[in-house]
Amino acid sequence: MLETPDGRYIVVRGRLWRRTRPDLAPDIRDGLVHDLMDARRAVKAGRQAGDPEAVAQARAAVERAKRGLGERGPVWWTDSAPDLNRRMARNTPYAEWYADQSDEA
């Protein structure tokens, strides 16, 4: 897994994705990850059952877990740096760093 030097993002197929808050206690993080996985399974089950209300509830649970983990919502860092979540690394201030990583791969 490729992680930005400041630890704020991971890079997946060239796109930045915000990492989980590093200051979360392990038990809290584990609980939120468990909730997230349950919610994702519920989205799948709701889709398979053709139940839009179940899908909507499950997606709301996914959102709550992701916000709790710090992957969505307000940023968890405190230096006023902008949130670059979901942007292509090559189009961000990480571009030079990312190009160097791509050359090494």
N, C-alpha and C positions, 0 to 999 in steps of 0.2 A: 504494500500500500504506500503510495507516494503522499507525503505530508508536507505542507508548506513549512518553510523555515521557522515561522512564528507559531506554528502549531494550531492555527485557526481553521485550516481547511485540509481536506484530503482531495486528491485529484483522481477523478474517474473518467476515463475516455476524454481527457483534456478539459473537463469541467470541474470547477471548484464546488465542493460541498462542505458546508459548515460542520465542524467536528463537535462532538459532545463536550460540554463544559468540563474542563479538567479539574475544577474544584469540587465536583460532586463526590460525596462520600460513596464508597463502593457499594454499600447496601442500597442506597437510594438509586444509584445508577443501575444496578442490577434489577431492581424492582421496576424502574421505568422501561428498561429494555424488555423485560418480561411482558409488561403491559403493551408495549409496542408490537411485539410479536403476536400476542393474543389478538390485538386489534387488526393486524394485517391478515391473520387467518380468518377473522370475522368478516373482513371485506370480501375475501375470496368466497367464503361460504354464502354470504348474502348475494353475491353476483351469481353463483351457481344456482341458488334457490330462486333467482329472479325477484328478490325482495329489495326494492329501492330504499325503503325505510331502514332496513337492517344495514344496508351499505352506507347510508348517510350517518347512522349512529356509529358504525365502525370507523368511518373516516374521521369523525369528530374525535373518537378515542385515539386514533393515530396522531391527529393534530395535538391533542393534549400531551401525549407522551413525548412527541418531538419538541414541543415547547418546554416541557420539563427538563429534557436533556440539553436544551440550549441550541438545538439544531434549527429551530425556527423561532420567530418572535424577536424580541430585543436581543441585541448582541451581548455576549457575556464578557467581552473585553472592555477595558475602561479608558483606552487612549483616544477615543473619538474617531478611530479609523472606520471607514465605511464598510458596510456589509457587501461582500462581493459574491455571496452565495449564488450558485447556479450559473455563474458567468464562465465563459471560456477563459482558461488561464492565460492564453496568448493575448487576450484583450484587457488584461489587468496589470497592475503594478508588479505582478509576479511573472510577467512575460519573459524577461531575461532569465530569471531563475529556472522557469519551466523549460525554456529552450535548451538550457544547459543539461537538464535532466533527460530530455528527449535524446540529446546527442549521446549521452552515456548509455542509454538503454540498448 
